[in-house]
Amino acid sequence: MRILLAEDDFVTRKFMSNFLSKYGECDVTVDGLEAVDAYMMALEEGNPYDLVCLDIMMPVMDGYQALVGIRNLEKERNIPEEKAVKVIMATALNDEKNVKMAFELGCTIYSGKPIDQERFEEALKRLDLI
């Protein structure tokens, strides 16, 4: 599995990178703009990501903007919905407004922080990624 992690907090980034690396190759970015650029490069190389994990609160470009950018890249390339990358929003923002907005913008799963490893693994299984 190819994984892209966008997380600006060093401790969370280190934890998530170590956790996700056991499931496949994990590329790490520190903001949403880097995440969109990395996603575009992967598409152009013909080696797309299977999973993108986005924090919402990041500098330069937040997770919502990155999600929109990723979904727009897929639309531009006529990637069908069933082939679209799975996106997990991993954030401390667990209120109804943020959860609803994430799903409206195209996230696949919304995961609160701190990350519960068992629940996260169950989410990956539900997505048929592991």
C-alpha positions in Angstrom: 0.0 0.0 0.0 1.2 3.5 -0.8 0.4 6.0 1.9 0.6 9.8 2.0 0.6 11.4 5.5 0.1 15.2 5.9 0.6 16.2 9.5 2.3 19.4 10.8 2.8 18.2 14.4 6.1 16.5 14.8 5.1 14.0 17.5 1.9 13.0 15.7 3.8 12.8 12.4 6.4 10.5 13.9 3.8 8.3 15.6 1.6 8.0 12.5 4.5 7.4 10.2 5.8 4.6 12.3 2.3 3.1 12.7 1.4 3.3 9.0 4.8 2.1 7.7 4.0 -1.4 8.8 1.3 -1.5 6.1 3.4 -0.1 3.2 5.5 2.8 1.9 4.6 6.0 3.8 5.5 9.4 2.4 5.2 12.3 4.8 4.4 16.0 4.2 4.1 18.8 6.7 1.3 20.8 5.2 -1.6 20.6 2.7 0.2 22.2 -0.2 3.0 19.6 0.0 0.4 16.9 0.2 -1.4 18.0 -3.0 2.0 18.3 -4.8 3.0 14.8 -3.6 -0.3 13.4 -4.7 0.0 15.1 -8.2 3.5 13.8 -8.6 2.4 10.2 -7.7 -0.4 10.5 -10.3 2.0 11.8 -13.0 4.4 8.9 -12.2 1.6 6.4 -12.6 2.1 5.2 -9.1 -0.8 6.7 -7.1 -1.4 6.5 -3.4 -3.9 4.1 -2.0 -4.4 6.1 1.2 -4.1 9.7 2.2 -4.2 10.8 5.8 -4.8 14.5 6.3 -4.7 16.6 9.4 -7.2 19.5 9.2 -5.3 22.2 11.0 -2.1 22.7 9.1 -0.2 25.8 7.9 0.0 27.0 4.3 -3.0 24.9 3.2 -5.3 23.1 5.6 -6.6 19.6 5.3 -9.9 20.7 3.8 -8.2 22.7 1.1 -5.8 19.7 0.4 -8.8 17.3 0.2 -10.5 19.6 -2.4 -7.2 19.8 -4.3 -6.8 16.0 -4.3 -10.4 15.5 -5.4 -10.0 18.1 -8.2 -6.9 16.4 -9.5 -8.8 13.2 -9.7 -11.7 14.9 -11.6 -9.2 16.5 -14.0 -7.8 13.1 -14.8 -11.2 11.4 -15.0 -10.4 9.0 -12.2 -13.7 7.2 -11.5 -15.1 7.5 -7.9 -14.4 3.8 -7.2 -10.7 4.3 -8.1 -10.4 7.5 -6.1 -7.9 7.5 -3.2 -9.2 6.7 0.2 -8.8 9.8 2.5 -8.8 9.6 6.2 -9.1 13.0 8.0 -7.3 12.6 11.3 -7.9 15.6 13.6 -8.7 16.9 17.0 -11.7 18.7 15.6 -14.5 16.3 16.4 -17.5 18.6 16.3 -20.4 17.9 14.0 -19.7 20.9 11.8 -16.2 19.7 11.0 -17.1 16.1 10.5 -20.0 17.1 8.1 -17.8 19.4 6.1 -15.1 16.7 5.7 -17.5 14.2 4.3 -19.1 16.8 2.0 -15.7 17.6 0.6 -15.0 13.9 -0.1 -13.2 12.3 2.8 -13.8 8.6 3.2 -13.3 8.2 7.0 -13.1 10.8 9.8 -10.8 9.8 12.7 -10.4 11.8 15.9 -7.2 12.4 17.7 -5.5 11.1 19.7 -5.4 8.1 17.2 -6.8 4.9 18.6 -4.6 2.3 16.8 -7.2 -0.5 17.0 -10.0 1.7 15.6 -7.7 3.0 12.9 -6.7 -0.5 11.8 -10.5 -1.4 11.8 -11.0 1.5 9.4 -8.2 0.3 7.1 -9.8 -3.1 7.1 -13.3 -1.6 6.2 -11.6 0.2 3.3 -10.0 -3.1 2.2 -6.6 -1.6 2.5 -5.3 -4.3 4.9 
